[in-house]
Amino acid sequence: MGMNKNTVLAWATFIMIIMGIILIGLAIYRYADVAGWGFAAVGIGFFSIAWVFNALKGRV
């Protein structure tokens, strides 16, 4: 089974969404101080990059 470009982008999107959820979860439950804002910002950044990867499927 070979992976084409769309499959790679789909897996990258899935992994980045999972990492974004984990980082935002850490911001909420583990780091309630100022560091939590940084974790949440990075988690939202992961979501935005995953959105771009999802938009690129079929166009690259």
C-alpha positions in Angstrom: 0.0 0.0 0.0 1.6 3.2 -1.1 0.8 6.6 0.4 0.1 9.4 -2.1 0.3 13.1 -1.3 -3.4 13.3 -0.2 -2.9 10.4 2.3 0.2 12.1 3.8 -1.7 15.4 4.2 -4.6 13.6 5.7 -2.4 11.9 8.3 -0.5 15.1 9.0 -3.9 16.9 9.5 -5.1 14.2 11.9 -1.8 14.2 13.9 -1.8 18.0 14.2 -5.4 18.0 15.4 -4.6 15.5 18.1 -1.6 17.5 19.2 -3.6 20.7 19.3 -6.2 19.0 21.5 -3.5 17.7 23.8 -1.8 21.1 24.1 -5.1 22.9 24.8 -6.0 20.2 27.3 -2.7 20.8 29.0 -3.4 24.5 29.1 -6.7 24.0 30.7 -6.0 21.2 33.2 -2.3 21.3 34.0 -1.0 24.8 33.6 -3.5 27.3 35.0 -1.0 30.1 35.2 0.6 32.2 32.5 2.2 29.2 30.9 -1.3 27.9 30.0 -1.8 30.9 27.7 1.3 29.8 25.7 0.2 26.2 25.5 -3.3 27.3 24.4 -1.8 29.6 21.7 0.4 26.9 20.4 -2.6 24.5 20.3 -4.6 27.0 18.3 -1.6 27.4 16.0 -1.6 23.6 15.4 -5.3 23.8 14.5 -4.7 26.5 12.0 -1.8 24.6 10.3 -4.0 21.5 10.2 -6.7 23.6 8.5 -4.1 24.6 5.9 -3.0 21.0 5.4 -6.7 20.0 5.0 -7.2 22.8 2.4 -4.2 21.6 0.4 -5.5 18.1 -0.1 -6.2 17.6 -3.8 -4.3 20.7 -4.8 -0.7 19.8 -4.3 
